[in-house]
Amino acid sequence: GHEQLLRMMEERMMDVEQKLRLVKRLLQDKVNQLKEQLSKNTKADAMVKDLYVENAQLLKALEMTEQRQKTAEKKNYLLEEKIANLNKIVKNLASPSFNS
């Protein structure tokens, strides 16, 4: 009975060791998976930061472009007014010469 008990204990120990090896392997797989995910997250974080910077630059460029457009529209309006005034002057200058 003593030897049989010893054999049962050895079998249980081997079974426990086998289960421990399996758990260790599963844990290592999980560690590798988490390391890979961390690497992906780090890359994604860097990309998000780059996009944030690029977006800020694009917004600044857009603001500058809109400002230039407003300035160009103001200049265009002033030029149109000058043209209209010049046309009036030309009409006024031309009118007396036709009358005489």
Order of alpha helices (4+ residues) and beta strands (2+ residues): alpha
